[in-house]
């Protein structure tokens, strides 16, 4: 799925956070979104996923407008979203989390069994409450929930924050595999940027709700370049 946002505006109530942002994500590629705190990264992801209204500009998936669609509609359109926080049902078991995510799709049981094959740790924790999982296990569950709908585009809002290195590497491996299979991935990066930049094609940098620069991710791997970009004033 190719995602294209042009001049996108969004925010919370009367407060506008995005002031005309552009973004393109190509099929089979990992696209990074970088920027300082308050740049509008999470707001952009929520707008694309239908969790916030699009108040200006255009937003299209494979050429069809998705502006105005709600979360369930965007999921059915092929967009999976893993929020940065509160991305699982804490007081429900792992299996019930997966059932809730598969509720609106045919073959829920088969989808869950496939999830258990892909993520064996979730099968081992099937009856355990999500609130009692480790950070890495919870994030694995959040990603699995999003993948149950077989998305063509996966949005990840800083999925490796605070995780042990073993889970960071696992998530990178999983997402790399999905992209190689043709999935589009948008990855908001705050921690472990170098690891993510190595597997991504393009990086979009935001600042104060606007585009700052778009460049090949490999350019940010030059020693000192990433720090320079993040620290310099717009």
Legacy VTK file of the C-alpha trace (Angstrom):
# vtk DataFile Version 3.0
C-alpha trace
ASCII
DATASET POLYDATA
POINTS 234 float
0.000 0.000 0.000
1.241 3.467 -0.879
0.297 6.178 1.592
0.372 9.835 0.575
-0.351 12.807 2.816
-0.176 16.323 1.421
-0.650 19.523 3.400
-2.182 17.474 6.220
-3.696 19.361 9.144
-4.941 17.826 12.365
-5.030 18.334 16.096
-7.118 18.144 19.231
-10.333 20.121 19.252
-9.541 23.719 18.374
-5.813 23.193 18.846
-4.034 22.542 15.548
-0.860 20.452 15.886
-0.115 19.607 12.250
0.206 22.674 10.029
0.301 21.150 6.556
2.485 18.030 6.734
3.534 15.891 3.762
4.388 12.193 4.069
4.832 9.321 1.607
5.270 5.636 2.466
5.998 3.162 -0.321
5.089 -0.546 -0.471
7.791 -2.861 0.820
9.708 -0.057 2.510
10.245 1.111 6.076
9.760 4.862 6.337
11.046 6.690 9.422
9.515 9.746 11.081
11.901 11.686 13.304
11.730 14.910 15.269
12.032 16.431 18.737
9.357 16.077 21.411
6.296 18.071 20.426
7.088 17.875 16.706
3.720 16.266 15.937
4.924 12.738 15.193
2.274 10.910 17.229
-0.425 13.307 16.074
0.466 12.501 12.471
0.239 8.766 13.136
-3.134 9.139 14.870
-4.483 11.205 11.968
-3.361 8.614 9.405
-4.907 5.810 11.487
-8.227 7.633 11.871
-7.902 8.374 15.593
-7.823 12.129 14.979
-9.749 14.153 12.395
-8.104 15.433 9.230
-8.984 19.131 9.142
-7.048 20.083 6.021
-4.991 18.703 3.163
-5.308 15.279 1.589
-4.685 11.745 2.833
-4.807 8.783 0.453
-4.017 5.061 0.431
-3.319 3.593 -3.000
-4.890 6.691 -4.524
-8.171 6.505 -2.564
-8.942 9.155 0.041
-8.997 7.901 3.635
-9.448 11.339 5.219
-12.479 11.190 7.465
-12.349 7.450 8.110
-12.511 6.270 11.711
-10.207 3.667 13.352
-12.284 0.617 12.400
-12.691 1.859 8.833
-8.962 2.476 8.409
-8.255 -0.998 9.816
-10.626 -2.512 7.277
-8.918 -0.426 4.583
-5.642 -2.191 5.393
-3.946 0.060 7.947
-2.580 -1.385 11.181
-1.681 0.961 14.035
0.418 0.343 17.148
0.087 3.323 19.480
2.941 4.422 21.710
0.911 3.977 24.904
-2.172 2.053 26.052
-1.918 -0.271 23.093
-3.278 -3.400 24.798
-6.270 -4.179 27.019
-4.410 -4.398 30.325
-7.074 -6.276 32.313
-7.762 -8.860 29.632
-5.796 -12.024 28.943
-3.464 -12.306 25.977
-5.954 -14.535 24.158
-8.852 -12.170 24.873
-6.771 -9.281 23.541
-6.260 -11.207 20.324
-9.925 -12.191 20.137
-10.979 -8.563 20.546
-8.649 -7.494 17.746
-9.887 -10.279 15.438
-13.567 -9.758 16.257
-14.516 -7.983 13.039
-12.675 -10.327 10.686
-13.472 -13.763 9.337
-11.558 -16.772 10.624
-10.624 -15.272 13.993
-9.547 -18.634 15.404
-7.237 -19.395 12.493
-5.766 -15.898 12.651
-4.975 -16.325 16.349
-3.355 -19.712 15.790
-1.180 -18.146 13.077
-0.276 -15.400 15.565
0.799 -18.020 18.089
3.041 -19.604 15.458
4.622 -16.257 14.634
4.956 -15.154 18.273
5.380 -18.265 20.461
5.776 -16.153 23.616
2.120 -15.117 23.275
0.992 -18.736 23.213
3.011 -19.360 26.358
1.298 -16.360 28.008
-2.142 -16.990 26.496
-4.090 -16.980 29.780
-2.005 -14.263 31.434
-3.349 -10.725 31.888
-1.691 -8.210 29.568
-0.956 -5.993 32.585
1.344 -8.685 34.009
3.479 -9.072 30.874
6.965 -7.644 30.582
7.401 -4.517 28.477
8.710 -6.513 25.537
5.890 -9.041 25.781
3.258 -6.282 25.903
4.712 -4.646 22.823
4.789 -8.012 21.068
1.085 -8.382 21.896
0.353 -4.864 20.595
2.081 -5.633 17.286
0.307 -8.992 17.052
-3.053 -7.278 17.642
-2.374 -4.947 14.712
-1.234 -7.773 12.427
-4.390 -9.841 13.019
-6.201 -7.696 10.457
-3.542 -8.527 7.825
-2.694 -4.868 7.135
-0.950 -3.617 4.019
0.445 -0.636 5.941
1.723 -0.883 9.517
2.170 2.240 11.664
4.526 1.897 14.634
4.730 4.767 17.112
8.065 4.202 18.868
7.581 0.461 19.473
10.989 -0.136 21.100
10.902 2.537 23.819
12.219 1.215 27.120
12.582 -2.373 25.920
15.413 -4.783 26.648
17.851 -5.119 23.733
16.692 -8.674 22.967
13.127 -7.446 22.306
14.380 -4.454 20.317
16.268 -6.812 18.008
13.297 -9.174 17.731
10.937 -6.375 16.743
13.411 -5.077 14.167
13.711 -8.578 12.694
9.912 -9.046 12.582
9.285 -5.694 10.912
12.129 -6.161 8.428
10.591 -9.490 7.416
7.167 -7.892 6.922
8.606 -5.122 4.749
10.486 -7.636 2.621
7.157 -9.399 2.067
5.724 -6.170 0.635
4.181 -4.395 3.616
4.538 -0.623 3.964
5.819 0.445 7.387
5.872 3.872 9.007
8.089 3.867 12.092
8.228 6.789 14.520
11.730 6.705 15.980
12.945 8.205 19.251
15.114 5.486 20.794
17.624 3.248 19.005
17.506 5.467 15.889
20.623 4.058 14.268
19.249 0.503 14.297
16.030 1.615 12.635
17.716 3.912 10.133
19.796 0.969 8.899
16.674 -0.897 7.772
14.665 2.074 6.475
14.698 3.775 3.092
13.509 7.334 3.744
13.310 9.585 6.801
10.836 12.435 7.212
11.826 14.950 9.864
9.163 17.044 11.586
9.462 20.138 13.734
6.608 22.064 15.356
3.984 20.325 13.250
5.686 20.990 9.923
8.065 19.186 7.590
11.654 20.039 8.228
13.556 17.784 5.839
13.155 14.554 3.895
16.246 12.537 3.083
17.562 9.010 2.537
17.907 7.312 5.924
21.454 6.257 5.094
22.495 9.922 5.095
21.724 10.093 8.820
24.111 7.227 9.539
27.123 9.418 8.777
28.805 9.985 12.182
27.439 13.145 13.819
24.828 13.799 11.103
21.804 12.651 13.121
22.804 14.693 16.161
23.399 17.718 13.947
19.948 17.412 12.375
18.154 16.976 15.686
19.958 19.800 17.455
20.026 22.488 14.784
17.337 25.168 14.928
14.676 25.198 12.230
LINES 1 235
234 0 1 2 3 4 5 6 7 8 9 10 11 12 13 14 15 16 17 18 19 20 21 22 23 24 25 26 27 28 29 30 31 32 33 34 35 36 37 38 39 40 41 42 43 44 45 46 47 48 49 50 51 52 53 54 55 56 57 58 59 60 61 62 63 64 65 66 67 68 69 70 71 72 73 74 75 76 77 78 79 80 81 82 83 84 85 86 87 88 89 90 91 92 93 94 95 96 97 98 99 100 101 102 103 104 105 106 107 108 109 110 111 112 113 114 115 116 117 118 119 120 121 122 123 124 125 126 127 128 129 130 131 132 133 134 135 136 137 138 139 140 141 142 143 144 145 146 147 148 149 150 151 152 153 154 155 156 157 158 159 160 161 162 163 164 165 166 167 168 169 170 171 172 173 174 175 176 177 178 179 180 181 182 183 184 185 186 187 188 189 190 191 192 193 194 195 196 197 198 199 200 201 202 203 204 205 206 207 208 209 210 211 212 213 214 215 216 217 218 219 220 221 222 223 224 225 226 227 228 229 230 231 232 233
